[in-house]
Amino acid sequence: MEAFSHIVALTGPLFLLVFVGYSLPRFGGWPPAAADALTRFVFSIAVPALLFRLMSDFSRLPPVDARLLIAYFGGCVIVFIGARVVAARAFGLGGVDQSLFGLGTIFSNNVLLGVPLAQVTLGTAAMPAVSLVVVFNALLLWTLVTVSVEWARHGGVSLSALATTAKQVALNPVVAAILVGTAWGFTGLSLPRFADDTLSLVAQAAVPLSLIALGMGLAEYGIRAEWRQSATIALIKLVLQPAVVYALARALDLPARETRAVTLMAALPVGANVYLMSREFDAMGGPVAASLVLSTALAAVTVPIMLALFGTSSP
């Protein structure tokens, strides 16, 4: 109970900021353009500055056990397959809809919510592990759903679809910041004082603005469309995925730091990229949008429970 109270005290203000962001357009009349502009700043400037600055000091950060990728993405594959079965048998969905349903159960909101939560609850020492998940998340999971959708539609996979996915990942400023920052860290050089101070000032804004931007974005979506499907996506995402990832981490005997990181990332709500993919493939738009709102609201309760239940709170 003490561990749960500690986690709630750490995460409560973060989810309150999400609610503040949600309230601005919903009750304060802020236009969608404001949410778009803030989200663009967070994705393109604030979070990349935070992650670049952290990873540029890579040589001084704790080493990362790369087996965490097996625990995290192995868990994603297991849950994705199970979710597709649920989508087919419980809701009678076709192959393309099954793929988007499955993606919703494994694709976390790991930038706008995951990075701030990890920074606050797990500390800087866990950020290399979190960054490793972030780098591979888009590439592997977008590839997984692209292959799944292409196979459902055409019985095969086109190279052009895979090339488009790879290009999208390569142009992602968050991924680029992690990779460039890590490369700089391997040089052993320190950033010039003026550059480090500038990045520090911008990075300080990353956590609160990310959460406010997330809330503002959620205000655009409703929660009534196919609520049974969206509720099932949220349930699998918030409960089953972190349980499976944690079990794999324990089976691999991962160090505590990596176990905490992958469990937290798996326990996060549905990421907005799932909605973008649903729009791209013209499938499951309503249920996916609803699952974004529902899972984020529920995560204020489930994330602390998952972290306390699996003993993954930072000492």
C-alpha positions in Angstrom: 0.0 0.0 0.0 2.9 2.3 0.8 4.4 1.7 -2.6 1.1 2.4 -4.3 0.7 5.6 -2.4 4.2 6.7 -3.4 3.5 6.0 -7.1 0.2 7.8 -7.0 1.9 10.8 -5.4 4.5 10.8 -8.3 2.1 10.2 -11.2 -0.9 12.2 -9.9 0.4 15.6 -10.9 1.3 14.3 -14.4 -2.2 13.0 -15.1 -3.6 16.3 -13.7 -1.7 18.1 -16.4 -3.3 15.9 -19.0 -6.7 16.9 -17.6 -5.6 20.6 -17.7 -4.8 20.2 -21.4 -8.1 18.3 -22.0 -10.0 21.1 -20.4 -8.5 23.9 -22.5 -10.3 23.1 -25.8 -13.2 21.2 -24.2 -14.2 23.9 -21.7 -12.0 26.9 -22.4 -12.7 27.2 -26.1 -9.1 26.9 -27.3 -9.1 26.1 -31.0 -7.7 22.8 -32.5 -4.9 24.9 -34.1 -3.5 25.6 -30.6 -3.3 21.9 -29.9 -1.6 21.2 -33.2 1.0 23.9 -32.7 1.8 22.8 -29.2 2.0 19.1 -30.2 4.3 20.0 -33.1 6.6 22.0 -30.7 6.7 19.1 -28.2 7.5 16.5 -30.8 9.9 18.5 -32.9 11.7 20.6 -30.2 11.0 20.0 -26.5 11.2 16.2 -26.3 14.0 15.8 -28.8 16.0 18.4 -26.7 15.3 16.4 -23.5 16.3 13.1 -25.0 19.3 14.5 -26.9 20.7 16.1 -23.8 20.2 12.9 -21.8 21.8 10.6 -24.4 24.7 13.0 -25.1 25.9 12.1 -21.7 25.6 8.4 -22.6 29.1 7.4 -21.4 28.2 8.4 -17.8 24.8 6.7 -17.8 24.3 3.1 -16.6 24.7 0.4 -19.3 21.6 -1.1 -20.8 20.8 -4.8 -21.1 19.6 -5.1 -24.7 17.6 -8.2 -23.8 14.9 -5.7 -22.8 14.0 -5.6 -26.5 13.1 -9.3 -26.4 11.0 -8.8 -23.3 9.2 -5.8 -24.6 8.6 -6.6 -28.3 8.3 -10.3 -27.6 5.4 -9.3 -25.3 4.0 -7.1 -28.1 3.9 -9.9 -30.6 2.2 -12.3 -28.1 -0.4 -9.7 -27.2 -0.9 -8.7 -30.9 -1.7 -12.3 -31.9 -4.0 -12.8 -29.0 -5.8 -9.5 -29.7 -6.3 -10.4 -33.3 -8.0 -13.7 -32.2 -10.2 -11.7 -29.8 -11.1 -9.2 -32.6 -12.1 -12.1 -34.9 -14.0 -14.2 -32.5 -15.6 -11.6 -30.2 -16.4 -8.9 -32.8 -16.2 -10.7 -36.2 -13.7 -8.2 -37.6 -11.9 -8.8 -40.9 -8.1 -9.0 -41.3 -7.4 -5.3 -41.7 -9.6 -4.3 -38.8 -8.0 -7.1 -36.7 -4.6 -5.6 -37.4 -5.6 -2.1 -36.2 -7.4 -3.6 -33.2 -4.2 -5.5 -32.4 -2.0 -2.4 -32.9 -4.1 -0.5 -30.4 -3.4 -3.1 -27.7 0.4 -2.8 -28.0 1.3 0.6 -29.3 2.0 2.9 -26.2 1.9 6.6 -25.9 5.6 6.5 -25.1 6.6 10.0 -26.1 4.0 12.4 -24.8 3.3 10.3 -21.6 6.0 7.6 -21.4 9.0 9.9 -21.3 7.6 12.3 -18.7 6.4 9.4 -16.5 9.7 7.5 -16.7 11.6 10.7 -16.0 9.6 11.3 -12.8 9.0 7.8 -11.5 12.1 5.9 -12.6 14.7 8.7 -12.8 17.4 9.6 -15.3 19.2 6.2 -14.9 16.3 4.5 -16.6 16.2 6.8 -19.6 18.6 4.8 -21.8 16.4 1.8 -21.5 13.3 3.9 -22.2 15.1 5.5 -25.2 15.9 2.0 -26.6 12.3 1.1 -26.6 11.3 4.4 -28.2 13.8 4.0 -31.0 12.6 0.5 -32.0 9.0 1.0 -31.1 7.9 2.8 -34.3 10.1 0.8 -36.6 9.1 -2.7 -35.3 5.4 -2.1 -34.5 4.7 0.0 -37.6 6.3 -2.7 -39.7 4.3 -5.4 -37.9 1.0 -3.7 -38.6 2.0 -2.8 -42.2 2.8 -6.4 -42.9 -0.4 -7.6 -41.2 -2.6 -5.2 -43.2 -0.8 -5.8 -46.5 -1.1 -9.6 -46.0 -4.8 -9.3 -45.2 -5.5 -7.2 -48.3 -3.2 -8.8 -50.9 -1.9 -12.0 -49.4 1.7 -10.6 -49.5 3.8 -7.6 -48.5 5.0 -4.9 -50.9 8.5 -3.4 -50.6 7.1 0.1 -51.1 4.9 -0.2 -48.0 7.9 -1.3 -45.9 10.1 1.5 -47.4 7.4 4.1 -46.5 7.4 2.8 -42.9 11.2 3.0 -42.7 11.2 6.5 -44.1 8.6 7.7 -41.6 10.7 6.3 -38.7 13.9 7.8 -40.0 12.3 11.3 -40.3 10.9 11.1 -36.7 12.6 13.9 -34.8 12.4 12.0 -31.5 14.2 8.9 -32.9 16.7 11.1 -34.6 17.5 13.0 -31.4 18.1 9.7 -29.5 20.4 8.4 -32.2 22.3 11.6 -32.6 22.6 12.1 -28.9 23.8 8.6 -28.3 26.4 9.0 -31.1 27.6 12.2 -29.5 27.8 10.4 -26.1 30.1 7.7 -27.5 32.6 10.4 -28.5 33.1 11.2 -24.8 32.9 14.9 -25.6 30.9 17.3 -23.4 28.5 19.7 -25.0 29.6 23.4 -25.0 28.3 25.2 -21.9 26.0 27.5 -23.9 24.5 24.6 -25.9 24.0 22.5 -22.8 22.3 25.4 -20.9 20.0 26.1 -23.9 19.0 22.5 -24.3 18.4 22.3 -20.5 16.0 25.3 -20.6 14.0 23.8 -23.5 14.1 20.3 -22.0 12.6 21.6 -18.7 9.5 22.4 -20.7 9.2 19.0 -22.2 7.5 17.2 -19.4 4.6 19.6 -18.6 4.1 20.7 -22.2 4.0 17.0 -23.4 1.2 16.2 -21.0 -0.8 19.3 -21.7 -0.4 18.7 -25.5 -1.6 15.1 -24.9 -4.7 16.3 -23.1 -5.5 18.9 -25.8 -5.2 16.2 -28.4 -7.6 13.9 -26.6 -10.3 16.5 -26.5 -10.7 16.1 -30.3 -11.9 12.5 -29.9 -15.2 11.0 -28.7 -15.7 7.8 -26.7 -19.0 6.5 -27.9 -18.0 4.9 -31.2 -18.1 1.1 -30.9 -17.5 1.4 -27.2 -17.2 -2.4 -26.6 -14.3 -2.6 -29.0 -12.6 0.4 -27.6 -13.1 -0.8 -24.0 -11.6 -4.2 -25.0 -8.6 -2.5 -26.6 -8.0 -0.4 -23.5 -8.4 -3.4 -21.2 -5.9 -5.5 -23.1 -3.5 -2.5 -23.4 -3.5 -1.5 -19.8 -3.6 -4.9 -18.1 -2.6 -7.7 -20.3 0.3 -6.1 -22.1 2.2 -5.0 -19.0 1.6 -8.4 -17.4 3.0 -10.3 -20.4 6.0 -8.0 -20.7 6.8 -8.2 -17.0 6.5 -12.0 -17.2 9.0 -12.1 -20.1 11.4 -9.7 -18.3 11.4 -12.0 -15.2 11.8 -15.1 -17.4 14.9 -13.5 -19.0 16.1 -12.4 -15.5 16.5 -8.8 -16.6 18.0 -6.3 -14.1 15.5 -4.4 -12.0 16.1 -1.1 -13.9 15.3 -2.6 -17.3 12.3 -4.5 -15.8 10.9 -1.3 -14.4 11.4 0.5 -17.7 9.7 -2.1 -20.0 6.8 -2.7 -17.6 6.1 1.0 -17.4 6.3 1.5 -21.1 3.9 -1.5 -21.6 1.5 -0.1 -19.0 1.0 3.1 -20.9 -2.3 4.0 -22.7 -2.9 3.7 -26.5 -0.6 6.0 -28.5 -2.0 8.6 -31.0 0.0 7.0 -33.8 -2.5 4.1 -33.8 -5.2 6.6 -34.8 -2.9 7.9 -37.6 -2.4 4.4 -38.9 -6.2 3.7 -38.7 -6.7 6.8 -40.9 -4.0 5.7 -43.3 -5.5 2.2 -43.7 -9.1 3.5 -43.4 -10.1 1.1 -40.7 -11.2 1.1 -37.0 -11.0 5.0 -36.9 -13.9 5.4 -34.4 -13.0 2.6 -31.9 -9.3 3.5 -32.0 -10.0 7.2 -31.3 -12.3 6.2 -28.4 -9.7 3.9 -27.0 -7.2 6.8 -26.9 -9.4 8.8 -24.5 -10.6 5.8 -22.5 -7.2 4.2 -22.0 -5.6 7.5 -21.0 -8.3 8.3 -18.5 -8.1 4.8 -17.0 -4.3 4.9 -17.0 -4.3 7.4 -14.1 -5.5 4.5 -12.0 -4.0 1.4 -13.8 -0.4 2.7 -14.2 0.1 3.1 -10.4 -1.6 -0.2 -9.8 0.6 -2.0 -12.4 3.8 -0.5 -11.1 2.9 -1.3 -7.4 1.6 -4.8 -8.3 4.7 -5.8 -10.2 7.1 -4.2 -7.7 8.5 -1.9 -10.4 8.5 1.4 -8.5 11.9 3.2 -8.3 13.6 2.9 -5.0 
